[in-house]
Amino acid sequence: MTAGTLRPARLWPGDVVKVGAVGLRTRPMRAFLSALGIAIGIAAMVAVVGVSSSSRAELDRALAALGTNLLTVSPGSTLTGEQAQLPLESERMVARIAPVRQVSAIGLLDGVKVYRSSRIPETETNGIAAYAARTDLRDATGAELSHGVWLNTATGEFPAVVLGATAAERLGIGHAAPDVQVVVGGRGFTVIGILAPVPLAPELDTAALVGWPAAGSRLGFDGHPTTVYTRSAEASVEDVRGVLGATANPEAPNEVEVSRPSDALAAKQAAGEAFTGLLLGLGAVALLVGGVGVANTMVISVLERRSEIGLRRSLGATRGQIRTQFLAESLLLSALGGVGGALIGTLVTAGYALYQGWPVVVPAWAVLGGLAATLVIGAVAGLYPAIRASRLSPTEALAAA
């Protein structure tokens, strides 16, 4: 082969990786610090998405366990702005809806205050509300007892009370017993039970619940329910929701409010997702800073390795091969940071989720998206230094060295 037909050696993919790794091997600390900037950004993004997804999975699991088919009916306002009232027959009428499986209710006892003892000042109510409660309320709301027993047909007629979790805490009562009493409406009531927190009926957490008959005979309760709880077949929830208002109060369906407690939990999750968006933005900023660090490292590397560039050019390396070498080095540097960041983010997510007792969920799109982002950043960060290196002539590079 004559000199006129000589062609530069071709760089195969394996060769590209080898020459691209030269700078990383010769300056390991600099490479580590540059990759660390990328790793921090990717770790932050993966962890934020993973923790958010794990939290959402826990919410879904909790809703599945509690049941998302709970609907509540409560009085709204009249046309004149006054507080409306549910009919006495509203529970029975709601129970006639075919898909409805369970119905229960509570009735607010207006003007009835709850105190730890009769010596407590009247103004210190601690935000505790007194309610008349049906004996089947626990089944309808999914409430669980943390101590003691629930109201039954017998205790519902006597001065017995079950406290919500927050109400018991505010009253300083840690257990139920025959000798533990509170003052409800000026009368002594024995605490027979304390509820655990009720996610789907948070109003019960600050409630003092007495039996429906006892509320009527001892506390002047008029018998009108203020919240009716219903559970329906899962597939029929929306259909039931559409007719609940008119069924509970046929004469004034516009004065009835129908809600789905699980929607409140979903709204809470949506608020958490807004915060997640903010954290993702911070992760993106960290990733951008890491990309700038990679670009800076590559520019310095070009300046420091001009003699190497000149030697390679004088030995026959083309501009394209020099450009490929430095671009490959930038991509390798970013890829190392991306893989490390994805691993760190996954470990952080797993640790936090396990600590909280949540299922560990790390979406594959978050990891793959993070890795793809690192490659894009690596390509952008290494493009200018690679072009600059390829434009150095052999004589200029060797002379500068």
Secondary structure by P-SEA (a helix, b strand, c coil): ccccccccccccaaaaaaaaaaaaaacaaaaaaaaaaaaaaaaaaaaaaaaaaaaaaaaaaaaaaacccbbbbbbbbcccccbbbbccaaaaaaaaccccccccbbbbbcccccccccccccccccbbbbbbcccccccccccccccccccccccccccbbbbcaaaaaaaccccccccbbbbcccbbbbbccccccccccccccccccccaaaaaacccccccccbbbbbccccaaaaaaacccccccccccccbbbbbaaaaaaaaaaaaaaaaaaaaaaaaaaaaaaaaaaaaaaaaaaaaaaaaaaaaaaacccaaaaaaaaaaaaaaaaaaaaaaaaaaaaaaaaaaaaaacccbbbbaaaaaaaaaaaaaaaaaaaaaaaaaaaaccaaaaaaac
